[in-house]
Amino acid sequence: MKAYTTDVALSDLDADLVAVGLFEGDGLSEPLGSTAGASDASGDFKSKVIVYPGKPERVVIIGLGPKDGFTLEKARVAGAVAQKALKEVKGEALAWMLPDTGDLDPGGVAACLVEAAIFSAFDFDRYKSGSDGKEAPPSLKAVEINTGKDVAAMVKVGEAVGNAGNRARYLQSLPANVATPEYLAGRAREIAEAHEKVTVEVMDRAAIIKAGMGGLEAVSKGGEHVEPRLITLRYTGKGGGETLGLVGKSVTFDTGGISIKPSAGMHEMKMDMSGGAAVLEGLNAIAELEIPLDIIAVLPATENMPSGTALKPGDIITQLNGKTVEVTNTDAEGRLILADALVHCAREGADRLVDLATLTGAVLIGLGSTYAALISNDDDLAAAVEKAGELSGELVWRLPLHDEYKDLTKGEITDLVNASAQRKAGTIYAGSFLEEFTEGKPWAHLDIAGTAWDTGREYWGKGPTGFGVHLLVALAYDLSS
């Protein structure tokens, strides 16, 4: 999907549908105001009326609410409403007359309109009868932002974020018998081949065992026929200075292992690799935008399956940094593979670490689907992640770290246990467990189990969200400045 800018009169736009925003209390300029049906238009937020002025052929008038209450998030919602109107008229090209953005950066508003339109066009129908078994071409082919303001650079950001977010959603949507650890490794190789500044290294089971990654080895033992992979991508965007480390949990299917999950909803556990999908496609967008920052991205990829060879409750493992863990619940597997990946990422040269993981069901109880949980040992990094969340609309809420939470993961016969016997602070103590593997580096953990799918937002709808892609792009821009 492509996005671009123009600066022409409304009557000269030849898109399949032209979107015009209307704030509460404002009127429509002529000749649009006298077009039949335009009197039904309203400034009420999310309202829409399609009219036919002749030139252009079709215009959708979208309510933007009060002008003084307009935000970037409302721009995203308006972008999604416009795309849905385009779908109604069976069009492929959408043009926006950039509205008065007030105190908001016009480039930021333009990027949001583009990004949300792309998100809203996502449709996963690879396995429906009549499809060719491949990724469906988007119904939206182009978004045009018409304005006299210089917003071209930000429109490209919106395009890159939208396309990368949808690629992450595509990965999330694939069944686990397709999106295996090796499939993710193949996608990583495609990204490296597409960008001169990106390289990739993939470790197989033997290499993982030889390296001493006891967590990833142990979790992968239940699925002997599906090989684990430790995927490391390097992006040399600057060639000097600090290196950002990104780690994405990539459990391509999570049954819970021997501590098996209830069957209801288990089919959604193909999305337990959502953190990895966000890191993969976020890095791809960062490379496409040529953000001047060096990055190491690590994906520990495996299934978590029950079998005669699977990890058992009570087993003791040794993680990459030498710490021992008694496994008290095999369904708390994400922290075991992330632990090895965090150590590996830090030892490979990352100066700061950010991990994304669908880690705990507790986060959905605590924060719902509006915020991801943020846990960090560094105030500056936490503030940067919070800022990126505000700009991207992928909101985060910081939870505390405290020594008393750390006590919940202390073992009696080992250094640590992977799950506490006490039913409290599940999201926090899981994050506290991960802190033991950060090698003393500034670190931020994002638990995206509540935001990775089914948030109900206008531009994501039901299903996968690709949450984290835009946040990582915004964070990279901030850290590179």
N, C-alpha and C positions, 0 to 999 in steps of 0.2 A: 504494500500500500504506500502511495506517495502523497506527500503534502508539499504545498508551495504557496507563495504569496503573489497577489496581484494588486493593482491599484487602478480600477476602472469604475465607471458609473454602474449603478445597479442594473440598468437596462442592458448593459453590455456583457453581463455574466451569462454564460451558456451552460452551466452545470445542470444536471438533472433536477436538482433542488437547491434553492438558495435560502439560507436561514438568516432571519433578521430578528434580533433581540428587542424586546420591548419592556422597559422598566415601568413599574407602577406609577401612574400619573402622567406618563409621557404619551404623546400622540405619534401617529405614523406620518412620515413626510410624504408629500405628493411625488409621483402619482399613486403610490401604494395605498395611501390613506383613503382614496376614493374608489379603490378596486372592490368589486362585489365580494362580499363576505368579510372584508377587512374590519368592519364594524364589530364583528364577533370576537376580534382579538382582544386579549387581556394581558395586563402586566403581571397577573398572578403567576407565581413561580411554578414552572413546569407545564403551564398551559400551552396548547399549540393549536393553531388554525392554519390550514393550507389554503392559499388563494391563487388565482390564475390571472396575473396582470397582463399576460401576453409577452412582454419583454421585461424580465425573463419569463419563461413559460410558467414555472411554479415557484412559489415562495411560501415557506413555512414561517409563521410569526410565533416566536417562542417567548413566553413570559419569564422575566428574569427577577421578579420580585422588586422590593425597594432598592433604589440605587445605592443608598448608604449602607445596605446590608449585603451587597454583592461581594462574593469571595471567590477564590480560586476553585474551591470545591463546588460552588454553585455553577461556575463555568463548566466544570466537568459534567455535572448533571445536565446542563443545557446542551452540551455536546452530544450526550447520549440521546436526549430527546430528539435532537435533529437527525441523528442517524436512524432512529426508529421511524421517523417520518419519511426518510429516504427509502427505507425498506418498504413502507406502505405503498409508495408510488413505484416500486420496483426499479429504483435508480441505482447507479453505481458511482456517481460523482456528486459530491456535496460542496457547496460554497457557503462561507460565512461572511456576512458583513460584520466586521469586528465592531462590537458595541463600545460605547463610551466606558472606559475602564476606571474612570475616576482616579483614586489614589493608587489603584493596583497597577503593577507593571503590565503594560499592554502585551509585551512578549510572553509573560507568564500566562495571561489569559488566553492568548492565541495557542500556546502549547497545550493548555488544558482542553480547549475545544477540539484540537486535533487528536490528542491522546484518547480522550473519552469516546470520540466517534469510532476510533479504531477498536478500542476495547468492546464497545457495544456491538460491533459487527462480527465478533468472534462466534463461530459456529462449528462445532465438532461433529461432523457427520461421516467420518471415515468408514464406519462400519454399518451404515444404513444401506439397504438394498438399492442397487442402481449406482452406488458410488464406485470409483475405480480403486478403492483401497488406499488412496493417498490423501494427503492433507487437502481439504477442499479449498478452492480459490476463494478469496474474500469477496463478499458481496459488495463491499466498499472498495473502490479502486483508487479514488483520489479525494483529498480534502484541500480546498482552496480557501485561504484567508485573504479577504479583500480589505485593504487598508492602505492609507498613505504613510503609516508609521513603519519604522524599521524593526520588523519582528521576524525576519527570515531565519536568523540563527535559532531562535527559540522554537519556531515552527519545526525545524529539523530535529530539535530535541524531542518535541512531542511525537514526531513521526518515529524516531528511534525507540523511544520508550514504549509507545503503543505497539509497535511491531514486536519488540523484544518481550513485552508482557504477554502478548498473545502466543508467542512461541513457547514461553514457560507454561502457559495454560494448556497448550497442545501436549506438551510432555506430561503434565499432570493428568490429562484426560486419557492417555494411552493405557491399555490394560497391562498388568504386570507380566503377562506372558510375551509382551512386545518390548515394553520399556524396562529391560533388564539392566543390571549394572554395566554390561558390555554395551548396551544401546546408549546409555549415558556417556560412556567413554567414546563411542563413535561420534556423538554430537559434539563432544569436546574437541575431537580431532577436526571436525568440520569447521568449528570456530577458529581453531589455530590455522587451518589452511586458508581461511578467508581473510586473516589479518596478519600482516607481516610482523607486527610487534607482539604477537601471541605465540607461545610455544606450549606443548603439552607433554606430560609424562604419565603413563598408566602402569600401575603395579598390579600384578595378578596375585592369586592366592599364595603361591610360593614366595613371592617377593614380600608380601605382607607379613607372612610368618617369619621369614628371615630377618625382617626389619625389627621384629619384636612388638608388633601392633596386636597385643593380646585381646583387646576389646573387639576390634574388627574381625579378627580371626574367630573369636568365640561366637559372635552373633551369626557369622556366616556358616557355621558348622551344620545347622539344620537343613540348609538347602544345598546339599553337596552337588546337585546337578546344575545349579546356577552359581557361577563363579563370582566372588566379590571383586571389586576394583577399588583402588585408591587412585583417584584422578587429581593431578596437580596441573593447573594452568598458570602460566606466568605472562603478565602483560607489562611490557616495558614502555610505559607511556611517557616517562620523563628521562629515565636513564640515570637517576641519582636522587638523593634525598630519601625521605622516609618511604617505607613500603607498607601498604595496607594489606593485611591478611583477611581473606574471606573464607569461611567454612560453611558448607551447606549439608545438612543431614540428608542422606540419599538412601533411605530404606525403600526399595522399590515395591515391596509388599510386606506388611507387618501383620502377621497373625497373632502376635504376642508370644510366639514360641510355645514352650511347654506351659507357661502361664497364659493359656490361650484366651483371646478376647471373646466376648459374646458374638454370636453370628450376626445379630442385627447391626447393619451398618458396616460390617467388616469389608464389604466390597469397596468402601471409600478408602481403605488403607493402601490402595495403589497410589494414593496421593501423599504417602508418608515420605516421599522424596521431594516435596514442595520446596524445602529449603535449598536443596541442590539445584532444582530447576531455576529458582530465582537467582542463585549465584552464577550459574552457567549463562543464562540469558542476560543478566545484569552486566556481567563482564563483556559479553558480546556487544551490548549497547555502548558501554564505556569505550571499547576499542573502536567502534564505528564512529563515535563522536570525537575520538582522539583526545580524550581528557588527559592532561599531562600529570599522570600519577602512576607510580609503579605498584603493581598488585600481584599477590600470590593468592590463588583460589584453590581450595582443596575440597574434594567431594569424596567422603567415605561411602561407597555404594555396596549394598548387600540386600538380600532378603532376610527376614526373620521368620523362620519356619520351624514347626515341631517335627521331630523325626527321631529315629533311634540314635542318631549321632548328634542331636541338638544340644546346645547349652542347657544345663539343668539348674533349677534353684538349689543353692548351696555350693555350686561350683565356685572355685577361686581362680581368678585370672590376674595376670600382671600386665599393666598398661605400658605404653611406650616409654613413659618417664620412670618406670620402675615401681610405681605405687600398686599395691595389691588391692583387689576388690572382691568381696564376697557377693555373688549374684543372688539376691534375695527375691527378685522378680524378673523373669526373662522378658516381660513386656516393658521394662525400663531399659530397653536396649539402645535407644538413641544416644544417651549420655555415654555409653561405653564406646561407641564408634566415634563420637565427636571428641571424646577425650584424646584418643590417639591422633585424630586429625588436627586438633588444636596444637598438640605438642609438635607434630610434624610441620605444621605451618610456621610456627614460631622458630623452629630450628632451621627451616629453609630460608629465614631472613625477614619474616614479617616483624615490623616494629609495633604495630597495633593490630588487634584481632577483633573481628566481628563475625559471630556465627548466627545462622538462621536455621530454625528447626521447628518442626511440628512435634514438640517435645512432650507436652503434658495436656491431658484432658482438663486438668484443674484450671488452666488459663481461660478456657471457655466459660467455666462457672464464674470466675472472678471478673473477667473483662468483656465477656461476650465476643461479638464479631466486629466490634468497633476499633478496639486498640489491640496491638500486639504487646506482650509484656517485654519490658527492657530491664535487664539486670546488668550492672556494670561495676567494675572496680576502679573506674576512673571518671571523675566528674567532667573533664573536658571532652572526652570521647562520648560520654553519655549525652552531653549537651549538643554535640555535633549530630548525633543520631536523632535526637529529639527534633532538632531544627530541620533535618532532612525529612523526617516524618511529616512535619507541618507543611513543608513545601510540596511534598509529593501526594499528600492526602493519605498516605499509608502511616497512620498514626501509631505512636508508641506511648506506653505509660510506664514510667520507671517504678520498679519495686525495690525494696531495700535489701541490702546484704547485712548480715549480722552474725557474730560468732555463734549465737544460739541456734541459728539455722544450720550452721556448719556441724553442730553437734548431732544433728539428725542423720548425717551420713557417715559418722564415725563408726568403724567396725570394732567388734570385740576381738576377733581373731585375725583381722586384716586391717589395713589402713582405712579402708572405706567399705561401705555397703552401697549398692546402687539404688536401693529403695528403702525408705524408712518404714519401721513398723507402726509409726504414729501417723494418723490421717490428718495432717495439718501442713499448711504452707508447701504444698506439693510443687508448685511452679518455682517457688523461691529455692527450696532445698535442691531441686534439680539443677538450677543455675549455680548454686553454691558448690555443688559437686564439680561442675565444669571448671570453676575457678581454680581448682587444684591442678589443672593441666594447662594453664596459660603461660607457664615459664616466666612468671613475673612481669609479663607484658600488659600494657593497658588493653582492656578487653570489654566487649559489650556482647551480650547474648540477647537474641530476639526469639521469643517463643511465639510462633505464628500459627499454632494449632487452631486458634479461633478465627483467624483471618485468611487462611489459605484457600478456603472454599466456602460457598453458601453464605456470603455476607449480606446479600440482598441489596447491595448498592446498585443504583440505576445503571451505571456503566458496566458493571460486572455481571449482574443478574445472578442466576443460580449457577452452581458449579464452581470450577476453579477460578482463582483470581490472579495468579502470578504475583501475589503480594511479596514485596521486597525488591522487585526489579527497579521500580522508579525510585524507591528510597535509596538504593545503592548508587544509582546514577547521581542523585542529588548529593549524597554523601561524598562521592568521588569529586564532584565539582567543588564542594566546600573545602575538602582537605587539600585540593590541588592549588587553591588560591593563596 
